[in-house]
Amino acid sequence: MELSIFENITKEKFLSEIYPKREPVILRGINIGECIHKWTLEYLASHGGHQEVKVHVSSSCQMDFIRKNFLYRTLPFNDFVHRTFEEHHKHFFIDPTEKYYLRALGEDPRKDAADISVQFPQLAADLIVPKFYEDGKFFSSVFRIASKGVQLWTHYDVMDNLLIQIVGRKKVVLFHPRDVEYLYLNGDKSEILDVECPDLQRFPNFALATPYHGYLEPGDVLFIPALWFHNMTYTEAGVAVNVFWRHLEDKMYDNKDPYGNHDPLPAQRANQIVDRALKALEELPDQYRDFYAKRLCERIKSKACVQTL
């Protein structure tokens, strides 16, 4: 399926007509500020400063967060930006064609959420964030920069967010939360890296999932509702900013989670209970374990699953 595109949407129309449907859409024609014209390679390098940033470095375009096929390395921001927009590097960590990806962190990554206005204030001054969310619900604004060809692992977020594409073109593939049973999860990430050409012998049920496709042009804003799985490919070296907000009650969120990717607290408690149940089932003989495991699955489906999710 192709993602719907809406032109020149106001906050009022977004909140009344688009947001309640809980489906991803591309918003086009929104004023995101002077960054759309100013953010050239040289401008980013000179205005982002010499501060050090921690980046992913990989010899593969497909970055795999489960198997960690990348290194973490630290570079001055201006050096990192220049390397990201090169296809061949004079200086490198792995090889001359290695790829880079930055997901900016907070001042203290263990405690502080990312905020571009704090970490990169000169660049943030050029950006107008579409505040299509309630006042006081803002959680983070994540600066993202990646090399041409980089494909990021399929995962879901627990907060609603806007992905503001500023430099370069990006291919996006999303999957509805109801397709969770077809995506072979490991934590919040799918085992399937190549969503365009998956290994269906290894992942046969993936064929039952419905992908939503789209391309982001500079200036586009992608609304990604919480729990929607997404996979991003930088068809050109690119720059974007993600803005996350807490759309559930504050008590649902883990206050010790600066990345904003911990499951809601009730879901964490439920997972802990399931872990204990699985350990208890291991005490039973095979036939009994199979029988009672299936009974538990049916109870969960009948009591907790919502067909309209």
C-alpha positions as CSV (number, residue, x, y, z in Angstrom):
1,M,0.0,0.0,0.0
2,E,1.1,3.6,-0.7
3,L,1.2,6.1,2.2
4,S,-1.3,8.9,1.9
5,I,0.1,12.4,1.2
6,F,-1.6,15.5,2.6
7,E,-0.7,19.0,1.4
8,N,-0.5,22.2,3.5
9,I,-2.2,20.6,6.6
10,T,-2.9,22.9,9.6
11,K,-2.6,21.7,13.2
12,E,-6.3,21.8,13.6
13,K,-7.0,19.6,10.5
14,F,-4.3,17.2,11.6
15,L,-5.7,16.8,15.1
16,S,-9.3,16.5,13.9
17,E,-9.1,14.5,10.7
18,I,-5.7,12.6,10.6
19,Y,-4.5,12.0,14.1
20,P,-7.6,10.1,15.3
21,K,-7.2,7.5,12.5
22,R,-3.9,6.3,14.0
23,E,-2.3,5.7,10.5
24,P,1.0,7.0,9.2
25,V,0.8,9.8,6.6
26,I,3.2,12.1,4.7
27,L,2.6,15.8,5.3
28,R,3.9,18.0,2.6
29,G,4.1,21.8,2.3
30,I,4.5,22.5,6.0
31,N,6.8,25.3,7.0
32,I,9.8,23.7,8.8
33,G,12.0,26.9,8.7
34,E,15.2,28.0,6.9
35,C,16.9,24.7,7.5
36,I,15.4,23.4,4.2
37,H,17.5,26.0,2.3
38,K,20.5,26.6,4.7
39,W,21.5,23.1,5.6
40,T,24.2,22.4,3.1
41,L,27.2,20.2,3.9
42,E,29.4,23.1,4.7
43,Y,26.8,24.9,6.7
44,L,26.1,21.8,8.9
45,A,29.8,21.3,9.5
46,S,30.5,24.9,10.4
47,H,27.3,25.5,12.5
48,G,27.2,22.1,14.2
49,G,30.6,22.7,15.8
50,H,33.5,20.5,16.8
51,Q,31.7,18.7,19.6
52,E,32.2,14.9,19.7
53,V,29.3,12.6,18.6
54,K,29.0,8.9,19.0
55,V,28.1,7.3,15.7
56,H,27.4,3.9,14.2
57,V,30.0,2.7,11.6
58,S,29.5,-0.3,9.4
59,S,30.9,-1.9,6.3
60,S,27.3,-2.9,5.4
61,C,24.5,-0.6,4.3
62,Q,22.0,-2.7,6.3
63,M,22.6,-1.9,9.9
64,D,21.5,-4.8,12.2
65,F,20.9,-3.7,15.8
66,I,20.2,-7.3,16.9
67,R,23.5,-8.8,15.7
68,K,25.4,-5.5,16.0
69,N,27.1,-5.5,12.6
70,F,28.5,-2.0,13.3
71,L,31.0,-0.3,15.6
72,Y,30.4,2.7,17.9
73,R,33.0,5.4,17.2
74,T,33.4,9.0,18.4
75,L,34.1,11.8,15.9
76,P,34.0,15.6,16.0
77,F,30.6,16.6,14.5
78,N,32.1,18.5,11.6
79,D,34.4,15.6,10.6
80,F,31.5,13.2,10.9
81,V,29.3,15.3,8.6
82,H,32.0,15.4,5.9
83,R,32.5,11.7,6.1
84,T,28.8,11.0,5.9
85,F,28.5,12.8,2.6
86,E,31.5,11.1,1.1
87,E,31.2,7.8,-0.7
88,H,35.0,7.0,-0.4
89,H,37.0,8.0,2.7
90,K,40.6,8.9,3.0
91,H,40.3,8.3,6.7
92,F,38.2,5.4,8.0
93,F,37.7,2.8,10.8
94,I,36.9,-0.3,8.8
95,D,37.2,0.3,5.1
96,P,37.1,3.2,2.6
97,T,33.4,2.8,1.8
98,E,32.1,2.4,5.3
99,K,28.7,3.9,6.2
100,Y,27.8,6.2,9.1
101,Y,24.7,6.8,11.1
102,L,24.1,9.3,13.9
103,R,21.3,9.1,16.4
104,A,22.1,12.1,18.6
105,L,22.1,11.6,22.4
106,G,21.3,13.8,25.4
107,E,24.0,15.6,27.3
108,D,24.1,12.7,29.7
109,P,22.8,9.7,27.7
110,R,22.0,7.8,30.9
111,K,19.6,10.5,32.1
112,D,18.9,13.1,29.4
113,A,16.6,12.8,26.4
114,A,18.0,14.1,23.1
115,D,17.0,17.7,22.3
116,I,18.4,19.4,19.2
117,S,17.9,22.8,20.7
118,V,20.2,21.8,23.6
119,Q,22.8,19.7,21.7
120,F,22.9,21.8,18.5
121,P,21.4,25.2,19.3
122,Q,22.8,27.0,16.2
123,L,21.2,24.5,13.9
124,A,18.0,24.2,15.9
125,A,17.5,28.0,15.3
126,D,16.9,27.2,11.6
127,L,14.2,24.6,12.3
128,I,10.5,25.1,12.9
129,V,9.0,22.0,14.5
130,P,5.3,21.4,13.6
131,K,3.8,21.2,17.1
132,F,1.0,18.9,16.2
133,Y,0.7,17.7,19.8
134,E,-0.5,19.0,23.2
135,D,1.6,21.5,25.1
136,G,3.7,19.8,27.8
137,K,3.7,16.4,26.0
138,F,7.1,17.0,24.2
139,F,9.6,14.2,25.0
140,S,12.6,14.5,22.6
141,S,13.9,15.9,19.3
142,V,16.4,13.5,17.8
143,F,18.9,14.7,15.2
144,R,19.6,11.9,12.7
145,I,22.2,11.9,9.9
146,A,23.2,8.9,7.7
147,S,25.2,8.0,4.7
148,K,23.7,7.2,1.3
149,G,22.4,3.6,1.2
150,V,22.1,3.1,4.9
151,Q,19.0,1.0,5.8
152,L,18.0,1.0,9.5
153,W,16.5,-2.0,11.3
154,T,12.7,-2.5,11.4
155,H,11.4,-1.5,14.9
156,Y,8.5,0.2,16.7
157,D,8.4,3.2,19.1
158,V,6.1,3.5,22.1
159,M,5.5,7.2,21.5
160,D,3.8,9.1,18.6
161,N,6.3,11.0,16.5
162,L,7.0,13.2,13.5
163,L,10.0,12.5,11.3
164,I,11.0,15.8,9.6
165,Q,13.1,15.1,6.5
166,I,15.4,18.1,5.8
167,V,18.2,16.9,3.5
168,G,18.2,14.1,1.1
169,R,15.6,11.5,0.0
170,K,14.5,8.6,2.1
171,K,12.5,5.4,1.4
172,V,10.1,4.3,4.2
173,V,8.3,1.0,4.7
174,L,5.9,0.7,7.6
175,F,3.7,-2.1,9.0
176,H,0.5,-2.0,11.1
177,P,0.8,-3.0,14.8
178,R,-1.6,-5.9,14.0
179,D,1.1,-7.5,11.8
180,V,3.3,-8.0,14.9
181,E,2.8,-11.8,14.7
182,Y,4.4,-11.9,11.2
183,L,7.5,-9.8,11.9
184,Y,9.6,-12.2,14.0
185,L,10.4,-9.8,16.8
186,N,13.5,-9.8,19.0
187,G,12.6,-7.2,21.6
188,D,11.2,-4.2,19.8
189,K,13.1,-5.0,16.6
190,S,12.3,-7.4,13.7
191,E,14.8,-10.2,12.7
192,I,14.1,-9.2,9.1
193,L,16.5,-6.7,7.7
194,D,15.7,-6.7,4.1
195,V,11.9,-6.0,4.0
196,E,12.0,-5.7,0.2
197,C,13.5,-9.1,-0.5
198,P,13.0,-11.1,2.7
199,D,14.1,-14.7,3.2
200,L,10.7,-16.4,3.2
201,Q,12.1,-19.8,3.8
202,R,13.4,-18.5,7.1
203,F,10.5,-16.1,7.7
204,P,7.5,-17.6,5.9
205,N,4.8,-15.7,7.9
206,F,6.3,-12.3,6.8
207,A,4.5,-12.8,3.5
208,L,1.2,-12.2,5.5
209,A,2.3,-8.7,6.6
210,T,1.1,-5.6,4.6
211,P,3.8,-3.1,3.9
212,Y,3.0,0.6,3.5
213,H,5.5,2.3,1.2
214,G,6.5,5.9,0.6
215,Y,9.3,8.3,-0.2
216,L,10.2,11.4,1.8
217,E,11.5,14.4,-0.1
218,P,13.3,17.3,1.7
219,G,10.6,19.2,3.6
220,D,8.3,16.3,4.1
221,V,7.1,15.3,7.5
222,L,6.1,11.6,8.2
223,F,3.6,11.0,11.1
224,I,4.5,7.7,12.7
225,P,1.9,6.6,15.3
226,A,3.2,4.6,18.2
227,L,3.5,0.8,17.7
228,W,3.7,1.1,13.9
229,F,6.9,-0.7,12.7
230,H,9.1,1.3,10.3
231,N,12.1,0.6,8.2
232,M,14.1,3.5,6.7
233,T,16.5,3.6,3.7
234,Y,18.6,6.7,2.9
235,T,18.6,6.8,-0.9
236,E,20.8,9.8,-0.5
237,A,23.0,11.0,2.4
238,G,20.4,12.6,4.6
239,V,19.5,14.7,7.6
240,A,16.3,14.5,9.6
241,V,14.9,15.3,13.0
242,N,12.4,13.1,14.9
243,V,10.1,14.7,17.4
244,F,8.5,12.4,20.0
245,W,5.7,13.2,22.4
246,R,4.0,11.4,25.3
247,H,0.4,10.8,24.0
248,L,-0.6,8.4,26.9
249,E,-1.0,9.3,30.5
250,D,2.4,10.1,32.1
251,K,2.1,7.2,34.6
252,M,2.3,4.8,31.7
253,Y,5.9,5.8,30.9
254,D,9.2,4.7,32.4
255,N,10.8,7.9,33.8
256,K,14.2,6.2,33.8
257,D,14.2,5.9,30.0
258,P,16.0,8.7,28.3
259,Y,15.7,7.1,24.9
260,G,11.9,6.8,25.1
261,N,11.9,3.2,23.8
262,H,11.0,1.2,26.9
263,D,7.5,-0.5,26.7
264,P,4.8,1.2,28.8
265,L,5.0,0.1,32.5
266,P,1.9,-2.1,32.4
267,A,3.4,-3.9,29.4
268,Q,6.7,-4.4,31.2
269,R,4.9,-5.9,34.2
270,A,2.9,-8.2,31.9
271,N,6.2,-9.4,30.2
272,Q,7.7,-10.1,33.6
273,I,4.6,-12.2,34.5
274,V,4.9,-14.1,31.2
275,D,8.6,-14.8,31.9
276,R,7.6,-16.4,35.2
277,A,4.8,-18.4,33.6
278,L,7.2,-19.8,31.0
279,K,9.7,-20.8,33.7
280,A,6.9,-22.6,35.6
281,L,5.7,-24.4,32.4
282,E,9.3,-25.8,32.0
283,E,8.6,-28.0,35.1
284,L,5.9,-30.0,33.2
285,P,6.4,-33.0,30.9
286,D,6.4,-32.1,27.2
287,Q,2.7,-33.0,26.5
288,Y,1.5,-31.1,29.5
289,R,3.7,-28.1,28.8
290,D,2.3,-27.9,25.2
291,F,-1.3,-28.3,26.5
292,Y,-1.1,-25.6,29.1
293,A,0.9,-23.2,27.0
294,K,-1.9,-23.4,24.3
295,R,-4.5,-22.8,27.0
296,L,-2.7,-19.7,28.2
297,C,-2.4,-18.4,24.7
298,E,-6.1,-18.8,24.1
299,R,-6.9,-17.0,27.4
300,I,-4.7,-14.1,26.5
301,K,-6.3,-13.9,23.0
302,S,-9.8,-14.0,24.3
303,K,-9.3,-11.6,27.2
304,A,-6.7,-9.1,26.0
305,C,-6.5,-8.9,22.2
306,V,-8.5,-6.2,20.5
307,Q,-9.5,-7.0,16.9
308,T,-9.7,-3.4,15.9
309,L,-6.1,-2.5,16.9
